[in-house]
């Protein structure tokens, strides 16, 4: 599992992600709008991966940001884009189902 986490950039462990969600992290689903409308995490916002560079203002001032998608691949890319633009408080939450399970607790 550590190998997959390394590939997808999911360096933040589940306990840390759980705590960040409970503390009110900004939850960003980077899947397409169609995917988002088919099911999403309550309280999350949809900013598709290809729109992240033009939507950077939505991330400013957020204490912590958790990005997620279907498999963890697009969220890994989103995390990289945000970090390249100076955001240091970004975690890759992996799949939206993982984040949804945490939110539902």
VOMARBA-548624 format. One record per residue: residue in one letter; x, y, z of N, C-alpha, C, O in turn; residue number from 1. Coordinates in Angstrom, 3 decimals, padded with zeros to 6 digits. Atoms other than C-alpha are relative to their C-alpha. Layout:
- A, X, Y, Z, X, Y, Z, X, Y, Z, X, Y, Z, NUM .
...
//
This chain:
- X, 000.821, -001.197, 000.000, 000.000, 000.000, 000.000, 000.859, 001.254, 000.000, 000.517, 002.236, -000.659, 1 .
- X, -000.896, -001.149, -000.010, 002.860, 002.387, 000.735, 000.505, 000.318, -001.385, 000.704, 001.484, -001.726, 2 .
- X, -000.461, -000.193, 001.375, 004.040, 001.854, -002.839, -001.034, 000.768, -000.812, -000.694, 001.708, -001.531, 3 .
- X, 001.066, -000.701, 000.729, 000.670, 002.919, -004.264, -000.135, 001.431, 000.486, -000.328, 002.347, -000.313, 4 .
- X, 000.073, -001.355, -000.541, 000.564, 005.899, -001.921, 001.119, 000.863, -000.557, 000.908, 002.036, -000.862, 5 .
- X, -001.127, -000.749, 000.549, 003.992, 006.938, -003.160, -000.252, 000.364, -001.458, 000.045, 001.482, -001.879, 6 .
- X, 000.287, -000.262, 001.417, 002.914, 006.637, -006.800, -001.043, 001.110, -000.148, -000.880, 002.017, -000.964, 7 .
- X, 001.085, -000.958, 000.133, -000.277, 008.625, -006.293, 000.193, 001.254, 000.843, -000.636, 002.163, 000.799, 8 .
- X, -000.273, -001.197, -000.788, 001.263, 011.133, -003.905, -000.910, 000.149, 001.203, -001.131, 001.259, 001.687, 9 .
- X, 000.884, -000.037, -001.154, -001.059, 010.209, -001.065, 000.870, -000.148, 001.245, 000.824, -001.170, 001.929, 10 .
- X, -000.954, 000.081, -001.083, 001.548, 011.001, 001.545, -000.603, 000.236, 001.367, 000.055, -000.028, 002.374, 11 .
- X, 000.630, -000.312, -001.272, -000.890, 012.028, 004.258, -000.792, -001.214, 000.468, -001.613, -001.750, -000.276, 12 .
- X, 000.669, 001.208, -000.469, -002.104, 009.170, 006.434, -001.468, 000.254, 000.333, -001.902, 001.397, 000.476, 13 .
- X, 001.445, -000.093, -000.179, -005.769, 008.427, 007.065, -000.372, 000.743, 001.285, -001.334, 001.512, 001.305, 14 .
- X, 000.295, -000.674, -001.267, -005.676, 009.615, 010.683, 000.137, 001.516, -000.144, -000.699, 002.271, 000.351, 15 .
- X, -000.207, -001.434, 000.215, -004.279, 012.998, 009.647, -001.118, 000.573, -000.861, -001.650, 001.641, -000.557, 16 .
- X, 001.089, -000.452, 000.877, -006.843, 013.329, 006.845, -001.296, 000.098, 000.814, -002.033, 001.077, 000.697, 17 .
- X, 001.212, -000.004, -000.831, -009.621, 012.425, 009.306, -000.027, 001.227, 000.899, -001.053, 001.900, 001.003, 18 .
- X, -000.074, -001.168, -000.881, -008.464, 015.112, 011.728, -000.208, 001.291, -000.779, -000.912, 002.187, -000.314, 19 .
- X, 000.147, -001.209, 000.817, -008.218, 017.715, 008.959, -001.444, 000.201, -000.441, -001.943, 001.326, -000.455, 20 .
- X, 001.415, -000.089, 000.388, -011.750, 016.908, 007.768, -000.820, 000.501, 001.183, -001.662, 001.386, 001.028, 21 .
- X, 000.747, -000.397, -001.196, -013.073, 017.243, 011.328, 000.262, 001.453, 000.372, -000.597, 002.109, 000.961, 22 .
- X, -000.351, -001.387, -000.299, -011.269, 020.590, 011.657, -000.516, 000.974, -001.063, -000.281, 002.179, -000.971, 23 .
- X, 000.616, -000.873, 000.988, -013.102, 021.915, 008.605, 000.848, 000.316, -001.218, 000.717, 001.393, -001.798, 24 .
- X, -000.821, -000.211, 001.200, -010.573, 021.529, 005.793, -000.882, 000.301, -001.211, -002.031, -000.134, -001.287, 25 .
- X, 000.656, -000.320, 001.264, -011.548, 022.901, 002.378, 000.069, -001.261, -000.863, 001.154, -001.659, -001.286, 26 .
- X, 000.063, 001.264, 000.737, -012.688, 019.746, 000.514, -000.274, 000.275, -001.474, -001.307, 000.836, -001.838, 27 .
- X, 000.095, -000.302, 001.425, -012.107, 019.916, -003.224, 000.039, -001.285, -000.819, 001.033, -002.011, -000.829, 28 .
- X, 000.126, 001.143, 000.904, -013.294, 017.232, -005.628, 000.459, 000.477, -001.378, -000.141, 001.380, -001.961, 29 .
- X, -000.563, -000.467, 001.270, -011.205, 017.566, -008.790, -000.465, -000.839, -001.197, 000.123, -000.767, -002.276, 30 .
- X, 000.580, 000.751, 001.119, -013.303, 015.185, -010.909, -000.810, 000.945, -000.886, -001.008, 002.113, -000.550, 31 .
- X, 000.828, -000.802, 000.908, -015.398, 016.419, -013.819, -001.346, 000.301, 000.652, -001.746, -000.351, 001.617, 32 .
- X, 001.322, -000.349, -000.498, -018.750, 018.063, -013.214, -000.983, -001.147, -000.105, -001.826, -001.324, 000.774, 33 .
- X, 000.890, 001.148, 000.189, -020.526, 014.985, -014.573, 000.257, -001.045, 001.086, -000.683, -001.590, 001.664, 34 .
- X, -000.330, 000.954, -001.057, -018.661, 012.709, -012.155, -000.517, 000.496, 001.348, -001.096, -000.266, 002.122, 35 .
- X, 000.422, -000.606, -001.265, -019.384, 015.095, -009.274, -001.511, -000.119, 000.173, -001.988, -000.451, 001.259, 36 .
- X, 001.462, 000.051, -000.104, -023.112, 015.195, -010.062, -000.501, -001.428, 000.203, -001.625, -001.629, 000.663, 37 .
- X, 000.378, 001.395, -000.200, -023.167, 011.382, -010.000, 000.197, -000.481, 001.427, -000.187, -001.602, 001.762, 38 .
- X, -000.235, 000.336, -001.404, -022.151, 011.385, -006.341, 001.205, 000.760, 000.498, 002.234, 000.816, -000.174, 39 .
- X, -001.102, -000.797, -000.535, -019.969, 013.525, -004.133, -000.064, 000.087, 001.521, -001.044, -000.319, 002.147, 40 .
- X, -000.114, -000.154, -001.443, -018.867, 014.298, -000.604, -000.797, 001.230, 000.432, -000.648, 002.309, -000.141, 41 .
- X, 000.779, -001.111, -000.539, -021.280, 016.468, 001.372, 000.954, 001.097, 000.488, 001.890, 000.830, 001.242, 42 .
- X, -000.820, -001.127, -000.415, -019.756, 019.913, 001.840, 001.216, 000.257, -000.875, 001.955, 001.215, -000.650, 43 .
- X, -001.150, -000.204, 000.891, -017.180, 019.521, -000.924, -000.384, 000.929, -001.145, -001.560, 001.110, -001.460, 44 .
- X, 000.212, -000.808, 001.192, -016.744, 021.844, -003.876, 000.642, -000.715, -001.181, 001.615, -001.452, -001.023, 45 .
- X, -000.521, 000.623, 001.210, -016.128, 020.731, -007.427, 000.794, 001.023, -000.804, 000.241, 001.980, -001.346, 46 .
- X, -000.871, -000.795, 000.866, -013.164, 022.325, -009.160, 000.791, -001.013, -000.821, 001.817, -001.516, -000.363, 47 .
- X, -000.676, 001.003, 000.819, -012.169, 020.005, -012.015, 001.486, 000.328, -000.198, 001.884, 001.492, -000.247, 48 .
- X, -001.449, -000.139, 000.113, -008.444, 019.430, -012.436, 000.413, 001.046, -001.025, 001.289, 001.866, -000.751, 49 .
- X, -000.408, -000.932, 001.058, -008.237, 021.391, -015.685, -000.364, 001.456, 000.310, 000.103, 002.364, -000.378, 50 .
- X, 000.384, -001.363, -000.380, -009.803, 024.442, -013.978, 000.789, 000.539, 001.190, 000.681, 001.718, 001.525, 51 .
- X, -000.745, -000.430, -001.196, -007.477, 024.552, -010.956, 000.848, 001.246, -000.277, 000.773, 002.202, 000.495, 52 .
- X, -000.849, -001.187, 000.211, -004.974, 027.014, -012.518, -000.778, 001.306, -000.119, -000.273, 002.357, 000.277, 53 .
- X, 000.789, -001.229, 000.157, -007.750, 029.504, -013.327, -000.879, 000.290, 001.214, -001.555, 001.318, 001.256, 54 .
- X, 000.848, -000.155, -001.186, -009.474, 029.058, -009.945, 000.813, 000.137, 001.289, 000.288, -000.108, 002.375, 55 .
- X, -000.881, -000.062, -001.168, -006.523, 029.639, -007.596, -000.539, 000.912, 001.099, -000.277, 000.677, 002.279, 56 .
- X, 000.528, -000.933, -001.014, -008.327, 032.504, -005.850, -000.929, -000.705, 000.989, -001.064, -000.259, 002.128, 57 .
- X, 000.913, 000.730, -000.886, -010.805, 029.985, -004.389, 000.742, -000.735, 001.118, 000.138, -001.131, 002.115, 58 .
- X, -000.797, 000.728, -000.985, -007.957, 028.343, -002.458, 000.663, 000.929, 001.011, 001.108, 000.491, 002.071, 59 .
- X, -000.703, -000.952, -000.868, -006.532, 031.504, -000.916, -000.712, 000.149, 001.338, -001.940, 000.202, 001.406, 60 .
- X, 000.535, -000.201, -001.332, -006.980, 031.919, 002.814, -000.546, -001.250, 000.668, -001.040, -001.183, 001.794, 61 .
- X, 000.491, 001.248, -000.590, -007.937, 028.290, 003.402, 001.087, -000.576, 000.901, 002.242, -000.703, 000.494, 62 .
- X, -000.986, 000.518, -000.950, -006.246, 026.851, 006.478, 000.601, -001.319, -000.474, 001.815, -001.515, -000.406, 63 .
- X, -000.499, 001.245, 000.580, -005.998, 023.387, 004.945, -000.911, -000.418, -001.142, -002.124, -000.210, -001.102, 64 .
- X, 000.706, 000.405, 001.211, -007.006, 021.970, 001.576, 000.203, -001.493, -000.193, 001.329, -001.985, -000.120, 65 .
- X, -000.083, 001.419, 000.344, -007.805, 018.340, 000.794, -000.593, -000.163, -001.386, -001.758, 000.168, -001.610, 66 .
- X, 000.458, 000.266, 001.363, -008.060, 017.403, -002.886, -000.201, -001.507, -000.154, 000.525, -002.304, 000.440, 67 .
- X, 000.278, 001.419, 000.213, -009.526, 014.100, -004.052, -000.715, -000.189, -001.329, -001.216, 000.767, -001.921, 68 .
- X, 000.614, 000.298, 001.309, -010.896, 012.363, -007.152, -000.519, -001.435, 000.002, -000.990, -001.923, 001.030, 69 .
- X, 000.486, 001.376, 000.095, -011.820, 008.882, -008.378, 001.042, -001.005, 000.465, 000.708, -001.964, 001.161, 70 .
- X, -001.037, 000.989, -000.315, -008.478, 007.094, -007.974, 001.169, 000.558, 000.803, 001.951, -000.207, 001.367, 71 .
- X, -001.145, -000.617, -000.657, -006.037, 009.583, -006.456, 000.998, 000.583, -000.987, 001.895, 001.324, -000.585, 72 .
- X, -000.933, -000.486, 001.019, -004.242, 010.335, -009.736, -000.211, 001.492, -000.295, 000.741, 002.272, -000.265, 73 .
- X, 000.257, -001.418, 000.291, -005.939, 013.632, -010.602, 000.232, 000.871, 001.231, 000.704, 002.002, 001.117, 74 .
- X, -000.232, -000.791, -001.211, -005.808, 014.766, -006.985, 001.494, 000.174, 000.254, 001.912, 001.192, 000.806, 75 .
- X, -001.453, -000.141, -000.105, -002.062, 014.111, -007.016, 000.476, 001.137, -000.903, 001.319, 001.942, -000.505, 76 .
- X, -000.346, -001.076, 000.938, -001.776, 016.385, -010.057, -000.481, 001.349, 000.537, 000.232, 002.348, 000.437, 77 .
- X, 000.540, -001.246, -000.554, -004.008, 019.009, -008.395, 000.876, 000.498, 001.146, 001.156, 001.693, 001.246, 78 .
- X, -000.882, -000.354, -001.124, -001.822, 018.949, -005.268, 001.282, 000.626, -000.544, 001.741, 001.643, -000.025, 79 .
- X, -001.233, -000.534, 000.603, 001.265, 019.520, -007.440, -000.214, 001.398, -000.566, 000.614, 002.287, -000.365, 80 .
- X, 000.308, -001.314, 000.580, -000.366, 022.428, -009.293, -000.120, 001.043, 001.108, 000.430, 002.139, 000.994, 81 .
- X, 000.189, -000.943, -001.102, -001.383, 024.079, -006.027, 001.337, 000.309, 000.684, 001.621, 001.462, 001.009, 82 .
- X, -001.306, -000.221, -000.628, 002.065, 023.589, -004.502, 000.915, 000.844, -000.885, 001.677, 001.666, -000.377, 83 .
- X, -000.791, -000.811, 000.931, 003.705, 025.051, -007.625, -000.438, 001.459, 000.028, 000.311, 002.349, -000.375, 84 .
- X, 000.523, -001.362, -000.094, 001.527, 028.109, -007.025, 000.059, 000.543, 001.426, -000.633, 001.503, 001.765, 85 .
- X, -000.280, -000.523, -001.323, 002.698, 028.552, -003.451, -000.843, -000.517, 001.150, -000.641, -000.092, 002.287, 86 .
- X, 000.819, 000.553, -001.080, 000.101, 026.582, -001.474, 000.768, -001.134, 000.678, 001.210, -002.077, 000.023, 87 .
- X, -000.770, 000.993, -000.745, 001.789, 024.561, 001.262, -000.880, -000.854, 000.907, -000.398, -001.774, 001.568, 88 .
- X, 000.944, 000.645, -000.919, -001.294, 023.367, 003.112, -000.947, -000.957, -000.725, -002.137, -001.014, -000.415, 89 .
- X, 000.828, 000.858, 000.852, -002.532, 020.797, 000.563, 000.293, -001.471, 000.290, 001.451, -001.882, 000.368, 90 .
- X, -000.121, 001.445, -000.180, -003.178, 017.098, 001.191, -000.780, -000.704, -001.099, -001.857, -000.263, -001.499, 91 .
- X, 000.703, 000.845, 000.957, -004.101, 014.451, -001.343, -000.803, -001.010, 000.803, -000.238, -001.892, 001.450, 92 .
- X, 000.872, 000.911, -000.741, -007.090, 012.662, 000.155, -000.276, -001.304, -000.710, -000.952, -002.175, -000.161, 93 .
- X, 000.234, 001.241, 000.745, -007.086, 009.960, -002.523, -001.357, 000.013, -000.672, -001.676, 000.926, -001.434, 94 .
- X, 001.289, 000.132, 000.685, -010.525, 008.826, -003.596, -001.112, 000.747, 000.728, -001.041, 000.970, 001.936, 95 .
- X, 001.121, -000.706, -000.606, -013.770, 010.656, -003.005, -000.748, -000.932, 000.951, -001.348, -000.473, 001.923, 96 .
- X, 000.665, 000.945, -000.890, -015.151, 007.473, -001.436, 000.692, -000.035, 001.367, 000.025, -000.156, 002.395, 97 .
- X, -000.729, -000.037, -001.269, -012.397, 007.580, 001.216, -000.411, 001.219, 000.825, -000.680, 001.115, 002.022, 98 .
- X, 000.374, -001.233, -000.694, -013.224, 011.179, 002.078, -001.461, -000.065, 000.424, -001.813, 000.389, 001.513, 99 .
- X, 001.418, 000.123, -000.318, -016.944, 010.435, 001.979, -000.202, -000.871, 001.245, -001.040, -000.554, 002.089, 100 .
- X, 000.104, 000.867, -001.168, -016.498, 007.614, 004.511, 000.374, 000.751, 001.269, -000.236, 000.539, 002.317, 101 .
- X, -000.416, -000.796, -001.163, -014.717, 010.032, 006.860, -001.078, 001.010, 000.362, -001.410, 001.174, 001.536, 102 .
- X, 001.033, -001.014, -000.228, -017.375, 012.733, 006.445, -001.263, -000.633, 000.577, -001.943, -000.018, 001.398, 103 .
- X, 001.224, 000.687, -000.435, -020.175, 010.209, 007.040, 000.065, -000.501, 001.435, -000.969, -000.830, 002.017, 104 .
- X, -000.138, 000.525, -001.374, -018.762, 009.117, 010.440, -000.706, 000.880, 000.996, -000.694, 000.591, 002.193, 105 .
//
